[in-house]
Amino acid sequence: MELRQLEHFVTVAEEKHFTRAAELLRISQSGLSASIRSLEQELGTSLFIRSTRRVELTTAGQALLADSVRTLASAAAARNAVEAVRGLLRGRLTVGAEPCLGSVDIPAQLAGFRTANPGVEVRLRYSGSVELVEAVAEGRADVAVVVDTGHTPAGVELRPLGTQEMLVLCHPEHRFAEVAGTGGSIPFEELRGEPLVGFQEGWGAQALTRRAFAAAGFDYRAAMEVNDVHPLLDLVGYNLGVAVVPASFALKRPDKLRAVPLEGAPVWTVAVAAADEPSPSATAFLRQLQG
């Protein structure tokens, strides 16, 4: 069993598609298929259930995946440590981020890092904060810029980058809009039974809002859920519900929506998640983010 084969296996498992995996690995699809077949023959079992559209892991494949990710991460860390001793920063940096965090310009940060460290291959994936923190814990991401939802797995450290209050965003004709601009706020209890537009499970705003609703003694139930800020703003703009969001979201459409202070609103803290012992490239990126 070779590291190259494990890398091929993990990439197919993550992409759930041989063609996309081959493109990422920059090898032919036939070469990738041959590598996976060789690994399956060596292990004496099938690792994937293949169909015309996608592939899924078998039970054996699921058992192999976590250890393969850890093995590849350890091998990469060893190579990077040697390069660092030689004064070179090389290898791969996988960055996770939840979109529209408000405190960090991810594209600008990545551009600055790649300019300063041309020998490092940078990869980026967007997802919800809960999933991204788990990705760091499992070695699938080196660092992740996330919302602190209060969930920090073992082996992961969260370093705060910025904090802001959350508020209610509503249509100008909504009853809450009367409070906007008066210096007042609405009690959290006013959200009971109010149609909500929210994010899908695992996203920072959803996790924080759900917890705040529970603390207030009533259930969080979003009538409409999205996975991006712009559809959320569109739905609120059509008066289909109100949203509990960080204050920075209100700046995206100040002329069309109303931002209303909320008593007892959760605090939105943006943080960078990293392993307790980050790789040299992750350490350099952390230093840049916190600089």
C-alpha positions in Angstrom: 0.0 0.0 0.0 1.6 3.3 -1.2 0.9 6.9 -0.1 0.0 7.6 -3.7 -2.7 5.0 -3.7 -4.1 6.4 -0.4 -4.2 9.9 -1.9 -6.1 8.6 -4.9 -8.5 6.7 -2.7 -9.2 9.8 -0.4 -9.7 12.1 -3.4 -12.3 9.8 -5.0 -14.0 9.4 -1.7 -14.2 13.2 -1.2 -15.3 13.9 -4.8 -17.6 10.9 -5.1 -16.6 11.0 -8.8 -13.7 9.4 -10.7 -13.5 12.1 -13.4 -13.4 15.0 -11.0 -10.9 13.2 -8.8 -8.7 12.5 -11.8 -8.8 16.2 -12.8 -7.8 17.3 -9.2 -5.0 14.7 -9.1 -3.9 15.6 -12.7 -3.8 12.0 -13.8 -5.8 10.1 -16.4 -9.1 8.6 -15.3 -7.8 5.2 -16.5 -4.7 5.6 -14.4 -6.8 6.5 -11.3 -9.1 3.5 -11.9 -6.1 1.2 -12.1 -4.7 2.6 -8.9 -7.9 2.0 -7.0 -8.3 -1.5 -8.4 -4.8 -2.3 -7.3 -5.5 -1.1 -3.8 -8.7 -3.1 -3.7 -6.9 -6.2 -4.9 -4.3 -5.7 -2.2 -6.9 -5.3 0.5 -9.1 -8.1 -0.9 -12.3 -6.1 -0.9 -14.2 -3.4 -2.8 -13.8 0.2 -1.5 -16.4 1.8 -3.7 -19.9 1.1 -5.0 -19.8 2.5 -8.6 -22.7 3.9 -10.6 -22.9 5.9 -13.9 -23.2 9.2 -12.0 -21.3 8.9 -8.8 -19.5 6.5 -6.4 -20.1 5.7 -2.8 -17.9 4.2 -0.1 -18.5 0.6 0.9 -18.4 -0.4 4.6 -14.7 -1.3 4.1 -14.1 2.0 2.3 -15.6 3.9 5.2 -13.4 2.1 7.6 -10.3 2.9 5.5 -11.1 6.6 4.9 -10.4 8.1 8.4 -7.0 6.3 8.8 -6.0 7.2 5.2 -6.7 10.9 5.9 -4.6 10.8 9.1 -1.8 8.9 7.4 -1.6 11.4 4.5 -1.7 14.3 6.9 1.1 12.8 9.0 3.2 12.2 5.9 2.6 15.7 4.7 3.5 17.1 8.1 6.8 15.2 8.1 7.8 16.5 4.6 6.8 20.0 5.5 8.8 19.9 8.8 11.9 18.9 6.9 11.4 21.7 4.3 10.9 24.1 7.1 14.2 23.2 8.7 15.8 23.9 5.3 14.2 27.3 5.3 11.6 26.4 2.7 7.8 26.5 3.0 6.2 23.9 0.8 3.4 21.4 0.7 -0.3 22.0 0.7 -2.5 24.3 2.8 -6.2 23.4 2.9 -8.3 26.2 4.2 -12.0 26.0 5.1 -14.3 29.0 5.6 -17.9 29.8 6.1 -19.0 32.4 3.5 -19.7 36.0 4.4 -18.2 36.1 7.9 -17.8 39.8 7.9 -14.4 40.0 9.8 -12.1 38.4 7.3 -11.5 38.8 3.6 -10.7 35.2 2.7 -9.7 35.8 -1.0 -7.4 38.7 0.0 -5.8 36.6 2.7 -5.2 33.7 0.4 -3.8 36.0 -2.3 -1.4 37.5 0.2 -0.3 34.1 1.5 0.3 32.6 -1.9 2.3 35.6 -3.0 4.5 35.3 0.1 4.7 31.4 -0.1 4.7 30.4 -3.8 5.9 26.9 -2.9 2.6 26.1 -1.0 -0.4 24.7 -2.9 -3.5 26.4 -1.5 -6.9 24.7 -1.5 -10.1 26.3 -0.3 -13.5 24.8 0.6 -16.6 26.7 1.8 -19.0 25.0 4.2 -20.8 25.5 7.5 -18.8 26.2 10.6 -19.7 23.0 12.5 -18.6 20.8 9.7 -15.4 22.8 9.1 -14.3 22.5 12.7 -14.8 18.7 12.5 -12.7 18.8 9.2 -9.8 20.4 11.1 -10.1 17.8 13.9 -10.1 14.9 11.4 -7.2 16.3 9.4 -9.2 17.2 6.3 -8.5 20.9 6.7 -5.4 22.6 8.1 -7.2 25.7 9.2 -10.8 27.0 9.0 -12.2 30.5 9.5 -15.5 29.9 11.2 -18.1 31.2 13.6 -17.5 30.1 17.2 -20.6 28.0 17.9 -19.3 26.7 21.2 -18.3 23.3 19.8 -14.6 22.7 19.8 -13.4 19.0 19.3 -10.4 17.6 21.0 -7.1 18.6 19.4 -8.5 21.8 17.9 -7.9 25.4 19.1 -10.1 28.4 18.2 -8.4 31.7 18.0 -10.8 34.7 17.9 -10.4 37.2 15.1 -13.4 39.6 15.6 -16.7 40.0 17.3 -20.0 41.7 16.5 -23.6 41.7 17.7 -26.4 39.9 16.0 -29.7 41.7 15.1 -33.0 41.2 13.3 -33.2 42.0 9.6 -36.6 42.7 8.3 -38.6 44.2 5.4 -39.3 48.0 5.7 -43.1 47.3 6.0 -42.6 44.7 8.8 -43.9 45.7 12.2 -40.3 45.5 13.6 -39.1 48.2 11.2 -40.7 50.9 13.3 -38.0 50.3 15.9 -35.1 50.8 13.4 -33.4 54.1 13.8 -35.2 55.0 17.1 -32.4 53.8 19.3 -34.7 51.1 20.7 -34.7 47.3 20.5 -37.1 44.5 20.4 -37.4 41.9 23.2 -36.3 38.4 22.2 -39.7 37.1 23.1 -41.1 39.0 20.1 -39.6 36.4 17.8 -41.8 33.7 19.2 -44.0 32.4 16.4 -42.5 34.9 13.9 -41.8 33.5 10.4 -38.0 33.1 10.2 -35.6 32.9 7.3 -32.5 31.1 8.4 -29.4 29.1 7.4 -29.2 25.3 7.1 -28.0 23.1 10.0 -24.3 23.5 10.7 -24.0 27.1 9.8 -22.9 29.6 12.4 -25.9 31.8 12.4 -28.3 28.8 12.7 -26.3 27.3 15.6 -26.2 30.5 17.5 -29.8 31.4 16.9 -31.1 28.0 17.8 -29.2 28.2 21.1 -30.6 31.6 21.9 -34.1 30.4 21.2 -33.6 27.5 23.5 -32.3 29.8 26.2 -35.4 32.0 25.8 -37.6 29.0 26.3 -39.1 28.4 22.9 -38.3 26.4 19.7 -36.4 27.6 16.7 -38.3 26.9 13.6 -37.2 28.5 10.3 -39.9 28.6 7.6 -37.2 28.9 4.9 -33.6 27.8 5.0 -30.7 28.8 2.7 -27.0 28.1 2.5 -25.9 31.6 1.3 -26.4 35.1 2.5 -27.8 36.5 -0.8 -30.8 34.2 -1.0 -31.5 35.0 2.6 -31.5 38.8 1.9 -33.8 38.2 -1.1 -36.3 36.3 1.0 -36.3 38.9 3.7 -36.6 41.5 0.9 -39.9 39.9 -0.2 -41.2 40.1 3.4 -41.3 36.3 3.7 -39.8 36.3 7.1 -37.2 38.0 9.4 -33.7 36.8 10.0 -31.3 36.9 12.9 -27.9 37.7 11.5 -24.6 39.5 12.3 -24.7 43.3 11.9 -22.4 43.1 8.9 -25.1 41.4 6.9 -27.3 44.5 7.2 -24.7 46.6 5.4 -25.2 44.6 2.2 -28.6 46.1 1.5 -29.0 49.2 3.8 -31.6 50.9 1.5 -33.9 47.9 1.1 -33.9 46.2 4.5 -34.1 47.4 8.1 -31.7 46.4 10.9 -33.3 46.2 14.3 -31.4 45.7 17.6 -32.4 42.6 19.5 -32.4 42.3 23.3 -30.5 39.2 24.4 -29.1 38.6 20.9 -26.3 36.1 20.5 -22.7 37.3 19.9 -21.1 36.5 16.6 -17.5 35.7 17.1 -15.3 34.9 14.0 -12.4 32.6 14.9 -9.8 30.5 13.1 -9.7 26.9 14.0 -6.4 25.0 13.8 -4.9 21.9 15.2 -3.1 22.2 18.5 0.2 21.5 16.6 -0.3 23.1 13.2 1.9 22.4 10.2 4.5 25.0 9.1 2.2 26.3 6.3 -0.8 26.5 8.7 1.4 28.3 11.2 2.4 30.9 8.6 -1.2 31.4 7.6 -2.3 31.8 11.2 0.4 34.4 11.8 -0.8 36.3 8.7 -4.5 36.2 9.9 -3.6 37.4 13.4 -0.9 39.8 12.3 
